[in-house]
């Protein structure tokens, strides 16, 4: 009979050990979900030039190596300016979303600013939009730390909307104020 008591005691201890391990694992997973939620949600409000202010002129290097000053003042009613980095794995998708969206909306221009030392990875942007290379200092001037980050600006380079653009839906959400203004004119 003592063998049955040892068996039940062993299983009892094992059960509580597993419950404690599962509780720790659940806590870690909930913490990670919380970090992911907090990392995505408030970035749009904290980062970037505030909505309503003018996007500053920034020194850029074009794909052919020429130094220029990007003013973002355009003849199109609105321009989406997307900031990316060469090491960002989802930035390519954001640029593809911008290209597809500018092809669908005649009133929207596109510009891509690459933070780093080379625009080679994004050289195809020159065929449909503006492409420029910026420095870390310029990215700080634009108050952006997370990429891909987009600004939607009007003809006078006033920021209409801003935020992280991981998907086409994110870009569409940023374009809502511009679409509303265009529809109000028509």
N, CA, C and O of each residue as an XYZ file, in Angstrom:
744
protein
N       0.798     -1.202      0.000
C       0.000      0.000      0.000
C       0.841      1.268      0.000
O       0.405      2.275     -0.558
N       2.029      1.264      0.602
C       2.831      2.488      0.557
C       3.209      2.871     -0.862
O       3.474      4.041     -1.138
N       3.238      1.899     -1.767
C       3.572      2.212     -3.155
C       2.497      3.087     -3.792
O       2.826      3.961     -4.594
N       1.247      2.885     -3.465
C       0.155      3.704     -3.995
C       0.268      5.129     -3.481
O       0.028      6.076     -4.230
N       0.629      5.295     -2.217
C       0.799      6.631     -1.640
C       1.943      7.380     -2.306
O       1.828      8.580     -2.554
N       3.036      6.702     -2.597
C       4.177      7.306     -3.277
C       3.777      7.714     -4.695
O       4.139      8.792     -5.166
N       3.030      6.846     -5.363
C       2.578      7.142     -6.725
C       1.703      8.401     -6.751
O       1.907      9.300     -7.567
N       0.716      8.444     -5.831
C      -0.174      9.609     -5.803
C       0.565     10.880     -5.403
O       0.288     11.953     -5.939
N       1.490     10.770     -4.478
C       2.271     11.948     -4.063
C       3.151     12.440     -5.214
O       3.283     13.646     -5.422
N       3.741     11.527     -5.949
C       4.592     11.887     -7.085
C       3.763     12.573     -8.173
O       4.174     13.592     -8.727
N       2.605     12.008     -8.471
C       1.758     12.625     -9.501
C       1.227     13.978     -9.037
O       1.082     14.898     -9.841
N       0.934     14.100     -7.736
C       0.461     15.369     -7.181
C       1.536     16.456     -7.341
O       1.234     17.567     -7.779
N       2.759     16.144     -6.994
C       3.882     17.094     -7.125
C       4.121     17.412     -8.596
O       4.345     18.570     -8.948
N       4.077     16.408     -9.450
C       4.273     16.619    -10.883
C       3.174     17.503    -11.466
O       3.450     18.388    -12.277
N       1.937     17.266    -11.056
C       0.816     18.076    -11.526
C       1.009     19.548    -11.148
O       0.851     20.426    -11.996
N       1.343     19.821     -9.911
C       1.524     21.218     -9.475
C       2.744     21.858    -10.137
O       2.743     23.062    -10.391
N       3.764     21.084    -10.412
C       4.927     21.606    -11.131
C       4.522     22.024    -12.541
O       4.931     23.078    -13.028
N       3.718     21.192    -13.188
C       3.242     21.530    -14.534
C       2.309     22.741    -14.516
O       2.369     23.572    -15.422
N       1.455     22.855    -13.510
C       0.564     24.011    -13.394
C       1.385     25.285    -13.207
O       1.090     26.303    -13.833
N       2.391     25.247    -12.372
C       3.252     26.420    -12.182
C       4.012     26.775    -13.461
O       4.118     27.951    -13.810
N       4.536     25.776    -14.156
C       5.251     26.034    -15.413
C       4.306     26.635    -16.450
O       4.673     27.566    -17.167
N       3.086     26.099    -16.526
C       2.112     26.638    -17.472
C       1.729     28.083    -17.114
O       1.526     28.909    -18.004
N       1.634     28.382    -15.827
C       1.319     29.751    -15.392
C       2.425     30.720    -15.794
O       2.143     31.825    -16.257
N       3.665     30.318    -15.624
C       4.788     31.166    -16.026
C       4.768     31.374    -17.537
O       4.970     32.493    -18.010
N       4.530     30.317    -18.291
C       4.467     30.419    -19.746
C       3.334     31.328    -20.191
O       3.512     32.133    -21.106
N       2.173     31.214    -19.561
C       1.038     32.068    -19.881
C       1.365     33.537    -19.590
O       1.027     34.418    -20.380
N       2.014     33.793    -18.468
C       2.416     35.161    -18.122
C       3.368     35.731    -19.171
O       3.214     36.879    -19.586
N       4.340     34.948    -19.597
C       5.312     35.404    -20.598
C       4.609     35.696    -21.920
O       4.889     36.717    -22.548
N       3.713     34.833    -22.350
C       3.006     35.047    -23.611
C       2.105     36.282    -23.547
O       2.068     37.070    -24.491
N       1.383     36.454    -22.448
C       0.539     37.643    -22.302
C       1.377     38.917    -22.292
O       0.964     39.943    -22.832
N       2.528     38.847    -21.688
C       3.429     40.005    -21.670
C       3.895     40.351    -23.085
O       3.959     41.525    -23.448
N       4.218     39.333    -23.880
C       4.652     39.565    -25.253
C       3.531     40.160    -26.097
O       3.773     41.057    -26.904
N       2.310     39.671    -25.918
C       1.172     40.234    -26.640
C       0.980     41.691    -26.249
O       0.715     42.532    -27.108
N       1.109     41.995    -24.978
C       0.998     43.378    -24.513
C       2.072     44.269    -25.103
O       1.788     45.396    -25.509
N       3.306     43.778    -25.157
C       4.388     44.559    -25.761
C       4.125     44.811    -27.239
O       4.353     45.915    -27.734
N       3.646     43.791    -27.945
C       3.358     43.954    -29.368
C       2.246     44.977    -29.578
O       2.326     45.806    -30.484
N       1.218     44.920    -28.749
C       0.106     45.865    -28.864
C       0.573     47.288    -28.578
O       0.247     48.211    -29.325
N       1.327     47.467    -27.510
C       1.808     48.805    -27.162
C       2.826     49.326    -28.162
O       2.923     50.532    -28.389
N       3.582     48.418    -28.758
C       4.588     48.852    -29.733
C       3.946     49.373    -30.996
O       4.486     50.290    -31.615
N       2.821     48.831    -31.401
C       2.172     49.245    -32.643
C       1.249     50.436    -32.467
O       1.284     51.368    -33.270
N       0.432     50.420    -31.441
C      -0.631     51.399    -31.318
C      -0.165     52.845    -31.162
O      -0.561     53.685    -31.971
N       0.643     53.173    -30.179
C       0.920     54.594    -29.966
C       2.028     55.184    -30.822
O       2.286     56.384    -30.733
N       2.691     54.384    -31.648
C       3.800     54.907    -32.437
C       3.342     56.046    -33.338
O       4.049     57.044    -33.479
N       2.181     55.913    -33.942
C       1.691     56.934    -34.858
C       1.514     58.276    -34.172
O       1.760     59.321    -34.775
N       1.089     58.256    -32.915
C       0.888     59.511    -32.221
C       2.201     60.109    -31.706
O       2.356     61.329    -31.661
N       3.143     59.248    -31.320
C       4.389     59.736    -30.734
C       5.393     60.180    -31.781
O       6.092     61.175    -31.586
N       5.474     59.469    -32.873
C       6.545     59.699    -33.834
C       6.111     60.590    -34.984
O       4.926     60.775    -35.262
N       7.115     61.124    -35.627
C       6.881     61.888    -36.844
C       6.488     63.330    -36.586
O       6.087     63.708    -35.485
N       6.618     64.111    -37.629
C       6.207     65.507    -37.592
C       4.706     65.535    -37.287
O       3.953     64.793    -37.917
N       4.249     66.361    -36.348
C       2.830     66.360    -35.979
C       1.916     66.703    -37.155
O       2.291     67.453    -38.056
N       0.713     66.139    -37.125
C      -0.300     66.434    -38.141
C      -0.610     67.926    -38.086
O      -0.768     68.502    -37.009
N      -0.694     68.542    -39.269
C      -0.965     69.976    -39.350
C       0.277     70.827    -39.527
O       0.186     71.990    -39.922
N       1.438     70.256    -39.238
C       2.694     70.980    -39.437
C       3.282     70.629    -40.787
O       2.945     69.611    -41.390
N       4.174     71.501    -41.250
C       4.826     71.289    -42.542
C       5.964     70.292    -42.391
O       6.752     70.370    -41.449
N       6.042     69.360    -43.323
C       7.158     68.425    -43.351
C       8.405     69.214    -43.736
O       8.394     69.885    -44.768
N       9.473     69.161    -42.952
C      10.644     69.980    -43.257
C      11.345     69.539    -44.539
O      11.265     68.378    -44.942
N      12.025     70.480    -45.165
C      12.854     70.151    -46.320
C      14.027     69.309    -45.819
O      14.655     69.641    -44.814
N      14.315     68.222    -46.526
C      15.395     67.344    -46.079
C      16.405     67.122    -47.191
O      16.033     66.933    -48.350
N      17.691     67.145    -46.835
C      18.710     66.845    -47.843
C      18.680     65.361    -48.189
O      18.664     64.502    -47.307
N      18.671     65.077    -49.479
C      18.654     63.685    -49.947
C      19.683     63.504    -51.047
O      20.190     64.467    -51.622
N      19.971     62.257    -51.316
C      20.828     61.880    -52.441
C      19.947     61.055    -53.367
O      19.333     60.081    -52.933
N      19.880     61.436    -54.640
C      19.044     60.704    -55.597
C      19.725     59.405    -56.002
O      20.880     59.166    -55.651
N      19.006     58.570    -56.741
C      19.551     57.273    -57.146
C      20.773     57.407    -58.050
O      21.581     56.482    -58.133
N      20.919     58.549    -58.731
C      22.107     58.746    -59.568
C      23.247     59.444    -58.821
O      24.259     59.797    -59.425
N      23.084     59.644    -57.500
C      24.152     60.202    -56.676
C      24.133     61.709    -56.514
O      25.012     62.254    -55.845
N      23.174     62.402    -57.094
C      23.111     63.865    -56.992
C      22.533     64.296    -55.643
O      21.570     63.713    -55.146
N      23.149     65.335    -55.065
C      22.641     65.911    -53.819
C      21.480     66.827    -54.152
O      21.563     67.624    -55.087
N      20.389     66.720    -53.388
C      19.228     67.567    -53.627
C      18.539     67.866    -52.300
O      18.844     67.256    -51.275
N      17.618     68.802    -52.335
C      16.833     69.137    -51.153
C      15.382     68.786    -51.457
O      14.752     69.418    -52.305
N      14.852     67.781    -50.768
C      13.465     67.366    -50.991
C      12.549     68.270    -50.194
O      12.645     68.361    -48.970
N      11.650     68.944    -50.918
C      10.738     69.873    -50.258
C       9.352     69.296    -50.065
O       8.599     69.800    -49.233
N       8.986     68.260    -50.801
C       7.685     67.589    -50.738
C       6.530     68.485    -51.162
O       5.370     68.115    -50.980
N       6.823     69.658    -51.724
C       5.789     70.505    -52.306
C       5.570     69.979    -53.715
O       6.498     69.955    -54.524
N       4.333     69.554    -54.016
C       4.074     68.899    -55.291
C       2.885     69.521    -56.000
O       2.145     70.324    -55.431
N       2.721     69.130    -57.255
C       1.557     69.607    -58.003
C       0.358     68.685    -57.799
O      -0.777     69.094    -58.044
N       0.587     67.458    -57.358
C      -0.528     66.564    -57.060
C      -1.154     67.000    -55.737
O      -0.460     67.528    -54.868
N      -2.451     66.786    -55.580
C      -3.097     67.214    -54.334
C      -2.480     66.603    -53.074
O      -2.384     67.271    -52.044
N      -2.066     65.342    -53.153
C      -1.485     64.683    -51.978
C      -0.331     63.795    -52.406
O      -0.296     63.277    -53.522
N       0.618     63.634    -51.483
C       1.760     62.758    -51.711
C       1.959     61.909    -50.472
O       1.897     62.410    -49.349
N       2.198     60.624    -50.675
C       2.541     59.728    -49.575
C       4.055     59.572    -49.564
O       4.642     59.104    -50.540
N       4.682     59.961    -48.470
C       6.126     59.860    -48.312
C       6.396     58.713    -47.337
O       6.020     58.786    -46.167
N       7.045     57.660    -47.821
C       7.312     56.486    -46.994
C       8.796     56.426    -46.668
O       9.638     56.487    -47.564
N       9.113     56.306    -45.389
C      10.493     56.150    -44.937
C      10.757     54.680    -44.673
O       9.985     54.022    -43.975
N      11.860     54.156    -45.235
C      12.219     52.747    -45.079
C      13.704     52.644    -44.748
O      14.459     53.607    -44.881
N      14.096     51.457    -44.314
C      15.508     51.158    -44.096
C      15.853     49.901    -44.885
O      14.986     49.053    -45.095
N      17.093     49.766    -45.321
C      17.473     48.589    -46.109
C      17.337     47.276    -45.344
O      17.127     46.231    -45.960
N      17.452     47.306    -44.019
C      17.396     46.075    -43.237
C      15.985     45.703    -42.798
O      15.798     44.664    -42.165
N      15.004     46.513    -43.114
C      13.619     46.267    -42.701
C      12.996     45.188    -43.580
O      12.897     45.370    -44.793
N      12.570     44.054    -42.987
C      12.032     42.965    -43.809
C      10.655     43.257    -44.405
O      10.311     42.675    -45.433
N       9.859     44.132    -43.799
C       8.520     44.389    -44.327
C       8.429     45.676    -45.134
O       7.360     46.009    -45.645
N       9.535     46.404    -45.257
C       9.510     47.671    -46.000
C       9.221     47.465    -47.482
O       8.567     48.301    -48.105
N       9.690     46.379    -48.045
C       9.430     46.104    -49.461
C       7.926     46.015    -49.718
O       7.430     46.526    -50.722
N       7.214     45.374    -48.817
C       5.763     45.270    -48.941
C       5.088     46.627    -48.853
O       4.115     46.880    -49.563
N       5.592     47.504    -47.991
C       5.029     48.845    -47.871
C       5.240     49.641    -49.157
O       4.361     50.394    -49.575
N       6.398     49.475    -49.777
C       6.674     50.177    -51.034
C       5.791     49.634    -52.154
O       5.288     50.397    -52.978
N       5.604     48.315    -52.183
C       4.708     47.727    -53.191
C       3.278     48.225    -53.002
O       2.568     48.475    -53.976
N       2.858     48.366    -51.745
C       1.522     48.899    -51.461
C       1.410     50.341    -51.943
O       0.386     50.730    -52.504
N       2.454     51.134    -51.728
C       2.458     52.525    -52.184
C       2.396     52.599    -53.706
O       1.655     53.411    -54.260
N       3.169     51.757    -54.380
C       3.163     51.743    -55.844
C       1.774     51.395    -56.380
O       1.276     52.059    -57.289
N       1.153     50.367    -55.823
C      -0.179     49.949    -56.275
C      -1.219     51.034    -55.997
O      -2.113     51.271    -56.810
N      -1.098     51.683    -54.856
C      -2.069     52.713    -54.490
C      -1.914     53.954    -55.361
O      -2.917     54.536    -55.774
N      -0.687     54.371    -55.651
C      -0.495     55.542    -56.509
C      -0.958     55.259    -57.933
O      -1.378     56.176    -58.639
N      -0.886     53.999    -58.363
C      -1.376     53.644    -59.699
C      -2.901     53.734    -59.764
O      -3.457     54.048    -60.817
N      -3.573     53.463    -58.661
C      -5.034     53.501    -58.622
C      -5.594     54.906    -58.413
O      -6.686     55.216    -58.887
N      -4.855     55.748    -57.712
C      -5.357     57.074    -57.346
C      -4.575     58.158    -58.088
O      -3.423     58.417    -57.739
N      -5.160     58.793    -59.093
C      -4.424     59.788    -59.877
C      -4.042     61.033    -59.083
O      -3.140     61.763    -59.493
N      -4.692     61.291    -57.979
C      -4.401     62.480    -57.184
C      -3.302     62.253    -56.153
O      -2.964     63.166    -55.400
N      -2.735     61.033    -56.110
C      -1.723     60.696    -55.105
C      -0.360     60.489    -55.740
O      -0.209     59.699    -56.673
N       0.625     61.203    -55.227
C       2.008     60.998    -55.645
C       2.716     60.131    -54.630
O       2.242     59.980    -53.503
N       3.834     59.562    -55.009
C       4.580     58.696    -54.103
C       6.032     59.099    -54.010
O       6.654     59.469    -55.006
N       6.569     59.023    -52.801
C       7.983     59.293    -52.575
C       8.496     58.304    -51.536
O       7.804     58.001    -50.563
N       9.702     57.806    -51.742
C      10.308     56.864    -50.812
C      11.650     57.436    -50.371
O      12.487     57.799    -51.197
N      11.839     57.512    -49.064
C      13.113     57.947    -48.494
C      13.753     56.745    -47.821
O      13.149     56.124    -46.947
N      14.967     56.418    -48.223
C      15.677     55.267    -47.673
C      16.732     55.780    -46.706
O      17.617     56.547    -47.086
N      16.632     55.353    -45.456
C      17.636     55.729    -44.465
C      18.782     54.742    -44.560
O      18.572     53.539    -44.407
N      19.968     55.218    -44.805
C      21.114     54.322    -44.925
C      22.147     54.840    -45.891
O      22.330     56.048    -46.040
N      22.826     53.912    -46.553
C      23.925     54.291    -47.436
C      23.705     53.905    -48.895
O      24.494     54.291    -49.757
N      22.640     53.147    -49.185
C      22.425     52.702    -50.557
C      20.940     52.562    -50.854
O      20.158     52.122    -50.012
N      20.566     52.951    -52.083
C      19.176     52.791    -52.526
C      19.040     51.628    -53.509
O      17.991     51.467    -54.132
N      20.081     50.824    -53.652
C      20.073     49.740    -54.640
C      18.876     48.809    -54.501
O      18.278     48.405    -55.498
N      18.531     48.472    -53.275
C      17.421     47.536    -53.043
C      16.090     48.109    -53.529
O      15.176     47.351    -53.855
N      15.972     49.417    -53.581
C      14.723     50.068    -53.949
C      14.835     50.867    -55.249
O      14.051     51.791    -55.463
N      15.776     50.538    -56.108
C      16.022     51.325    -57.315
C      14.827     51.365    -58.260
O      14.717     52.299    -59.054
N      13.932     50.390    -58.204
C      12.770     50.366    -59.091
C      11.753     51.472    -58.778
O      10.866     51.737    -59.588
N      11.872     52.110    -57.627
C      10.938     53.177    -57.241
C      11.026     54.354    -58.211
O      10.023     55.022    -58.462
N      12.200     54.612    -58.750
C      12.390     55.752    -59.648
C      11.470     55.704    -60.863
O      11.201     56.740    -61.471
N      10.989     54.531    -61.222
C      10.107     54.398    -62.388
C       8.709     54.970    -62.139
O       8.027     55.347    -63.092
N       8.272     55.042    -60.886
C       6.904     55.507    -60.607
C       6.820     56.588    -59.533
O       5.745     57.149    -59.319
N       7.909     56.890    -58.864
C       7.859     57.906    -57.806
C       9.230     58.479    -57.528
O      10.212     58.136    -58.187
N       9.283     59.360    -56.539
C      10.561     59.949    -56.141
C      11.278     59.005    -55.193
O      10.649     58.358    -54.356
N      12.590     58.927    -55.327
C      13.415     58.081    -54.470
C      14.577     58.909    -53.959
O      15.243     59.598    -54.732
N      14.819     58.847    -52.671
C      15.933     59.593    -52.102
C      16.571     58.842    -50.957
O      15.925     58.043    -50.279
N      17.835     59.106    -50.753
C      18.609     58.504    -49.672
C      18.799     59.554    -48.592
O      19.212     60.677    -48.883
N      18.500     59.200    -47.341
C      18.656     60.153    -46.241
C      19.588     59.571    -45.186
O      19.861     58.371    -45.170
N      20.065     60.434    -44.317
C      20.964     60.023    -43.246
C      20.179     59.806    -41.952
O      18.992     60.122    -41.873
N      20.849     59.271    -40.958
C      20.226     59.098    -39.637
C      19.783     60.443    -39.075
O      18.730     60.555    -38.447
N      20.600     61.452    -39.311
C      20.296     62.793    -38.808
C      18.987     63.315    -39.425
O      18.174     63.937    -38.741
N      18.802     63.056    -40.701
C      17.577     63.495    -41.377
C      16.370     62.745    -40.838
O      15.307     63.339    -40.656
N      16.516     61.448    -40.578
C      15.416     60.669    -40.003
C      15.048     61.218    -38.628
O      13.872     61.274    -38.270
N      16.049     61.617    -37.868
C      15.768     62.239    -36.562
C      15.067     63.579    -36.745
O      14.199     63.934    -35.948
N      15.431     64.326    -37.784
C      14.774     65.599    -38.073
C      13.292     65.370    -38.381
O      12.443     66.187    -38.026
N      12.996     64.264    -39.038
C      11.603     63.912    -39.331
C      10.932     63.234    -38.143
O       9.739     62.938    -38.190
N      11.693     62.988    -37.075
C      11.212     62.412    -35.816
C      10.679     60.996    -35.995
O       9.682     60.620    -35.379
N      11.347     60.209    -36.843
C      10.909     58.842    -37.114
C      11.974     57.867    -36.648
O      13.151     58.004    -36.979
N      11.533     56.860    -35.859
C      12.445     55.817    -35.401
C      12.050     54.443    -35.929
O      12.908     53.572    -36.064
N      10.780     54.232    -36.229
C      10.302     52.920    -36.678
C       9.936     52.989    -38.160
O       9.330     53.962    -38.609
N      10.300     51.971    -38.903
C       9.967     51.925    -40.326
C       9.222     50.636    -40.620
O       9.373     49.665    -39.878
N       8.436     50.595    -41.659
C       8.132     51.655    -42.619
C       7.121     52.655    -42.039
O       6.078     52.273    -41.509
N       7.453     53.913    -42.154
C       6.629     54.996    -41.620
C       6.241     55.901    -42.777
O       7.063     56.198    -43.643
N       4.995     56.337    -42.791
C       4.520     57.157    -43.913
C       3.910     58.460    -43.422
O       3.277     58.524    -42.368
N       4.124     59.487    -44.220
C       3.455     60.771    -44.055
C       2.600     60.989    -45.296
O       3.049     60.714    -46.408
N       1.389     61.472    -45.125
C       0.576     61.925    -46.251
C       0.571     63.442    -46.156
O       0.129     64.011    -45.158
N       1.074     64.100    -47.221
C       1.194     65.563    -47.212
C       0.402     66.159    -48.369
O       0.176     65.514    -49.393
N      -0.016     67.420    -48.174
C      -0.751     68.108    -49.238
C       0.222     68.869    -50.134
O       1.432     68.671    -50.034
N      -0.285     69.733    -51.004
C       0.564     70.434    -51.971
C       1.558     71.377    -51.306
O       2.581     71.712    -51.903
N       1.276     71.806    -50.090
C       2.188     72.695    -49.370
C       3.045     71.943    -48.355
O       3.680     72.564    -47.502
N       3.067     70.627    -48.436
C       3.846     69.749    -47.556
C       3.351     69.753    -46.117
O       4.110     69.434    -45.203
N       2.074     70.115    -45.902
C       1.473     70.014    -44.573
C       1.105     68.555    -44.319
O       0.512     67.906    -45.181
N       1.451     68.038    -43.150
C       1.150     66.646    -42.825
C      -0.349     66.503    -42.561
O      -0.907     67.156    -41.679
N      -0.981     65.638    -43.340
C      -2.416     65.373    -43.206
C      -2.640     64.135    -42.343
O      -3.594     64.078    -41.567
N      -1.762     63.147    -42.480
C      -1.849     61.905    -41.709
C      -0.457     61.302    -41.634
O       0.413     61.615    -42.446
N      -0.256     60.430    -40.648
C       1.042     59.772    -40.495
C       0.847     58.467    -39.752
O      -0.143     58.288    -39.042
N       1.792     57.558    -39.915
C       1.727     56.302    -39.181
C       2.561     55.215    -39.811
O       3.137     55.385    -40.886
N       2.613     54.097    -39.119
C       3.335     52.929    -39.608
C       2.481     52.255    -40.681
O       1.267     52.122    -40.525
N       3.118     51.835    -41.763
C       2.403     51.209    -42.881
C       2.954     49.808    -43.137
O       3.766     49.607    -44.040
N       2.509     48.850    -42.340
C       2.935     47.468    -42.528
C       2.169     46.777    -43.640
O       2.661     45.813    -44.227
N       0.963     47.261    -43.936
C       0.114     46.603    -44.928
C      -0.561     47.641    -45.817
O      -0.487     48.843    -45.565
N      -1.218     47.149    -46.860
C      -1.995     48.024    -47.738
C      -3.114     48.686    -46.946
O      -3.430     49.854    -47.172
N      -3.713     47.946    -46.019
C      -4.795     48.499    -45.195
C      -4.304     49.675    -44.351
O      -5.026     50.657    -44.180
N      -3.079     49.582    -43.822
C      -2.523     50.695    -43.055
C      -2.392     51.938    -43.932
O      -2.714     53.045    -43.500
N      -1.921     51.753    -45.161
C      -1.777     52.881    -46.082
C      -3.146     53.453    -46.445
O      -3.314     54.672    -46.496
N      -4.114     52.592    -46.694
C      -5.469     53.055    -47.013
C      -6.057     53.865    -45.855
O      -6.726     54.875    -46.073
N      -5.801     53.415    -44.622
C      -6.289     54.128    -43.443
C      -5.674     55.529    -43.371
O      -6.356     56.493    -43.024
N      -4.403     55.634    -43.695
C      -3.743     56.943    -43.671
C      -4.279     57.868    -44.762
O      -4.263     59.089    -44.608
N      -4.748     57.289    -45.851
C      -5.233     58.100    -46.966
C      -6.676     58.572    -46.792
O      -7.154     59.374    -47.594
N      -7.374     58.101    -45.773
C      -8.780     58.474    -45.571
C      -9.003     59.990    -45.503
O      -9.911     60.483    -46.172
N      -8.211     60.762    -44.720
C      -8.445     62.213    -44.705
C      -8.265     62.860    -46.082
O      -8.998     63.783    -46.436
N      -7.294     62.377    -46.852
C      -7.065     62.929    -48.193
C      -8.224     62.567    -49.114
O      -8.683     63.409    -49.886
N      -8.706     61.323    -49.046
C      -9.831     60.904    -49.868
C     -11.069     61.732    -49.543
O     -11.798     62.151    -50.442
N     -11.300     61.966    -48.251
C     -12.458     62.774    -47.836
C     -12.353     64.192    -48.400
O     -13.343     64.754    -48.869
N     -11.163     64.760    -48.352
C     -10.987     66.132    -48.873
C     -11.175     66.175    -50.392
O     -11.766     67.119    -50.916
N     -10.676     65.161    -51.098
C     -10.842     65.095    -52.554
C     -12.322     64.960    -52.909
O     -12.808     65.638    -53.815
N     -13.041     64.085    -52.198
C     -14.466     63.898    -52.455
C     -15.260     65.157    -52.143
O     -16.251     65.431    -52.819
N     -14.857     65.931    -51.141
C     -15.556     67.163    -50.797
C     -15.396     68.209    -51.904
O     -16.290     69.027    -52.117
N     -14.255     68.184    -52.612
C     -14.020     69.131    -53.707
C     -14.870     68.769    -54.905
O     -15.424     69.644    -55.570
N     -14.977     67.456    -55.186
C     -15.723     66.995    -56.379
C     -17.176     67.158    -56.207
O     -17.946     66.822    -57.108
